[in-house]
């Protein structure tokens, strides 16, 4: 989905809620471009990205996904 498509922000809010464990309502209050987000959120997302990268390298391709 591209940023210009309808529903893009909503999809981002849902993905952020899933990654952080925070409510969609809380994330929705972070501003149009999430500029009001707490600093710790960027750290959580970086850690999640690193874990996903490690999983791609270490786990076999046929490993069951969550």
C-alpha positions as a Markdown table, in Angstrom:
| # | Residue | x | y | z |
|---|---|---|---|---|
| 1 | Unk | 0.0 | 0.0 | 0.0 |
| 2 | Unk | 1.4 | 3.4 | -0.9 |
| 3 | Unk | 1.1 | 6.5 | 1.3 |
| 4 | Unk | -1.2 | 8.1 | -1.2 |
| 5 | Unk | -3.8 | 5.3 | -1.0 |
| 6 | Unk | -7.0 | 5.7 | 1.0 |
| 7 | Unk | -6.7 | 3.8 | 4.3 |
| 8 | Unk | -2.9 | 4.0 | 4.5 |
| 9 | Unk | -2.8 | 5.9 | 7.8 |
| 10 | Unk | -5.3 | 3.5 | 9.4 |
| 11 | Unk | -3.1 | 0.5 | 8.2 |
| 12 | Unk | -0.1 | 2.2 | 9.9 |
| 13 | Unk | -2.0 | 2.7 | 13.1 |
| 14 | Unk | -3.0 | -0.9 | 13.1 |
| 15 | Unk | 0.5 | -2.1 | 12.4 |
| 16 | Unk | 1.9 | 0.2 | 15.2 |
| 17 | Unk | -0.6 | -1.1 | 17.6 |
| 18 | Unk | 0.3 | -4.7 | 16.8 |
| 19 | Unk | 4.1 | -3.9 | 17.1 |
| 20 | Unk | 3.9 | -1.9 | 20.3 |
| 21 | Unk | 1.0 | -3.4 | 22.2 |
| 22 | Unk | -0.6 | 0.1 | 22.5 |
| 23 | Unk | -4.2 | 0.9 | 21.6 |
| 24 | Unk | -5.1 | 2.2 | 18.2 |
| 25 | Unk | -6.8 | 5.1 | 20.0 |
| 26 | Unk | -3.5 | 6.1 | 21.7 |
| 27 | Unk | -1.6 | 5.9 | 18.5 |
| 28 | Unk | -4.2 | 7.9 | 16.7 |
| 29 | Unk | -3.5 | 10.8 | 19.1 |
| 30 | Unk | 0.2 | 11.0 | 17.9 |
| 31 | Unk | -0.6 | 13.5 | 15.1 |
| 32 | Unk | -1.0 | 13.2 | 11.4 |
| 33 | Unk | 2.6 | 11.9 | 10.8 |
| 34 | Unk | 3.0 | 10.4 | 14.3 |
| 35 | Unk | 5.2 | 13.4 | 15.2 |
| 36 | Unk | 3.9 | 13.4 | 18.8 |
| 37 | Unk | 4.8 | 9.7 | 19.5 |
| 38 | Unk | 6.9 | 8.9 | 22.6 |
| 39 | Unk | 10.6 | 8.4 | 21.9 |
| 40 | Unk | 10.5 | 4.8 | 23.2 |
| 41 | Unk | 8.3 | 3.8 | 20.3 |
| 42 | Unk | 11.2 | 4.2 | 17.9 |
| 43 | Unk | 13.3 | 2.0 | 20.1 |
| 44 | Unk | 10.6 | -0.7 | 20.2 |
| 45 | Unk | 10.3 | -0.6 | 16.4 |
| 46 | Unk | 14.0 | -0.8 | 15.9 |
| 47 | Unk | 14.2 | -3.9 | 18.2 |
| 48 | Unk | 11.3 | -5.5 | 16.4 |
| 49 | Unk | 13.0 | -4.9 | 13.0 |
| 50 | Unk | 16.3 | -6.4 | 14.2 |
| 51 | Unk | 14.5 | -9.5 | 15.5 |
| 52 | Unk | 12.7 | -9.9 | 12.2 |
| 53 | Unk | 16.0 | -9.6 | 10.3 |
| 54 | Unk | 17.6 | -12.2 | 12.6 |
| 55 | Unk | 14.7 | -14.6 | 12.1 |
| 56 | Unk | 15.1 | -14.3 | 8.3 |
| 57 | Unk | 18.8 | -15.3 | 8.6 |
| 58 | Unk | 18.6 | -18.0 | 11.3 |
| 59 | Unk | 15.2 | -19.7 | 10.8 |
| 60 | Unk | 14.6 | -22.1 | 7.9 |
| 61 | Unk | 12.2 | -20.8 | 5.2 |
| 62 | Unk | 9.6 | -23.4 | 6.1 |
| 63 | Unk | 9.5 | -22.5 | 9.8 |
| 64 | Unk | 5.9 | -21.8 | 10.9 |
| 65 | Unk | 5.0 | -18.1 | 11.1 |
| 66 | Unk | 3.2 | -16.7 | 14.1 |
